[in-house]
Amino acid sequence: MTEIHAHKVLNLLREKPMSEAELRQAVNQEFGEQATFRTCSLNGFDLDALLTFFIQREKIVLQDDKWAINLERVCSH
């Protein structure tokens, strides 16, 4: 199975902020429940691990109960 680049998940939030439940649903619909993800330097993430990575690296921030992309912390390639 091909790993999906994390930027594709971030792009969902770039389109519109979502609650965690909304984001999980969107990711599952877009990529499937068994999808695995990679970043620019790491791989082997499931969705839970990827969201933890995003939060720890401040790539997403909680605003009004919705997750939004933190443009200052996301690389632009």
C-alpha positions in Angstrom: 0.0 0.0 0.0 1.3 3.5 -0.9 1.8 5.9 2.0 0.0 9.2 1.6 2.0 12.4 2.1 0.9 14.3 5.2 0.5 17.5 3.1 -2.7 15.9 1.6 -4.2 15.8 5.1 -3.1 19.3 5.8 -4.6 20.4 2.5 -8.0 19.2 3.7 -7.6 21.7 6.6 -6.3 24.4 4.3 -9.7 24.2 2.5 -11.6 24.6 5.8 -11.1 24.1 9.5 -12.7 21.0 10.9 -13.4 19.3 14.3 -11.3 16.2 15.0 -14.4 14.0 14.1 -14.9 15.9 10.8 -11.2 15.6 9.9 -11.2 11.9 10.7 -14.3 11.4 8.6 -12.8 13.4 5.7 -9.5 11.5 5.8 -11.2 8.1 6.0 -13.5 9.1 3.0 -10.6 10.5 1.0 -7.9 7.9 1.7 -9.6 4.9 3.4 -9.6 3.8 7.0 -6.4 1.7 6.6 -4.4 4.5 5.1 -0.8 5.1 6.3 1.0 8.4 6.0 4.4 9.9 5.6 6.0 13.3 6.1 8.9 14.9 4.4 11.3 13.0 6.7 9.3 10.2 8.5 7.0 7.5 7.5 4.7 4.7 8.9 2.1 7.0 10.5 -1.5 5.8 11.1 -4.0 8.7 11.4 -3.7 8.8 15.2 0.1 9.1 15.1 -0.1 11.7 12.3 -2.5 13.9 14.2 -0.2 13.7 17.3 2.7 14.6 15.1 0.8 17.6 13.7 -0.1 18.8 17.2 3.4 18.3 18.6 4.9 20.2 15.7 2.2 22.9 15.9 1.3 22.3 12.2 -2.4 22.4 13.2 -3.9 24.6 15.9 -7.3 24.5 17.6 -9.4 27.5 17.0 -13.1 27.7 18.1 -13.2 23.9 18.5 -11.9 23.3 14.9 -8.5 22.3 13.8 -6.9 24.7 11.4 -3.6 24.7 9.5 -0.8 26.8 11.0 0.7 28.2 7.9 3.8 29.4 9.7 4.7 25.9 10.7 4.0 24.1 7.4 6.7 23.7 4.7 5.6 24.9 1.3 6.8 22.4 -1.2 
